């Protein structure tokens, strides 16, 4: 196929330049992602915080959890570190997008890939895969370390039922957080703003809305992204008034989908 151009009054024909396939875009995004040190530092931090803090918190609370005075379940602690590890998942999701906007490289990316939706999809797929795998592995290692101390007190938890679900649920939740942050990153195009807003939604506003009285306050609390998504990553939630694990995660996925659609529309229409 050829395209006709007018150049100095003459008609010039050239072959159309083929647009990169999604596989090519995915490879290019993977090269960018794996060659940046911040990617690996955030993944290491995710593992250390998630597994390390779970082990530490179980070690420090095993005696109390085994005592008659305990008013919490050991299941609330067996993935405790993942609550902190979500911070690094937010950082990774933000950096994957906003670093290119900060350096201006996003213009080069969009010039090479006119179908901008492919860039959004490729970045999203890679972050979901990385955080899903790292989150799941981290949860299993944290369980092994934390359950060792719980088991010494006779309150160990078997790897079945809700405990097993929380292991791969931790990977799903971190992957969802990364995807949520990518969408916000494309909307804001600013690293600090993206990280601040997502962390505020996940960790601060989700708790503050508990102060809203009545049934309206209860529903707002349930619908906050962190409150909706986090029950999938723990056998027993600290807040029994939230959605159950799979219902909450479905709500979280719907919220992510809305943000991704908004990000896609903005990326298609707005100049880089």
ABEGO torsion letter per residue (X at the ends): XBBBBBBGGBBBBBBBBBBBBAAAAAAAAAAAAAABAAAAAAAAAAAAAAAAAAAAAAAAAAAAAABAABABBAAAAAAAAAAAAAAAAAAAAAAAAAAAAAAGAAAAAAAABABAAAAAAAAAAAAAAAAAAAAAAAAAAAAAAAAAAAAAAGABBBBBEAAAAAAAAAAAAAAAAAAAAAAAAAAAGBAAAAAAAAAAAAAAAAAAAAABBEAAAAAAAAABAAAAAAAAABABBABAABBBAAAAAAAAAAAAAAAAAAAAAAAAABBX
